[in-house]
Amino acid sequence: MEGRHSDTAAGGSVDLYGNTKDKSNSTSDNDSGNLYRQERQASIKLFADSQQLPALPRAEADATYTVRAEQPRDHRREDGQAQSADKSADKSDPSFLSKIAANTWLQINGASYHFDRGRGFNERNYGLGVMYRISEDKAVAVGEYKNSIYKTSHYAYFDYEPLKMGPVRAGVLGGVVDGYYFNNGGPIPMLAPTASIEGKHIGVSAFYIPPMKNVSSVVGFQARVKFW
């Protein structure tokens, strides 16, 4: 008994069935248990980390950037933005202002000839106006003058002269004028055949007004100058 006890004390312990349990085996079991617990804790941590949004690996980030960079560009939107920018630039562009100035004329209203020579109509129709030439055969104008019955008239018209015979252009003007007997001196429609000769800086026009209420038919003359 003493020998057996000493062996047991030296080599390990006896289990319930009388088997000797080696201390080295017990240590190995403890190590296995510790390793199992460590692996379980690592698995739990890995699962917890997987629930968070991880940063993209560099390779995936590069691939995502490449895909986005290669997406087709919206050229229609870019063209619209470019056109808007061009329009804004045109309004402040010196060349745009120069174009406006180059097509603007100062009108000088001066004289007329009435076919009824016995009624003393005014034929010194002094006044000023401004004409803007839209194209070679189109223009718009506004201004004022002393009319045939010695009253101040204001006018606004559109001039269209599609016919050309040498240096002379011919057509018609239409608009409104006031200061006459009609409409208590208020605005009335105006339509008149016209012809003109225009150089680079000087031009002259003539137009025919048919007879109106208490006013003789008349041919009016107008000069214009351009300073740019």
Summary of the structure (lengths in Angstrom):
residues: 228
radius of gyration: 51.4
end to end distance: 135.5
largest distance: 169.2
contacts: 554
relative contact order: 0.10
helix: 36%
strand: 40%
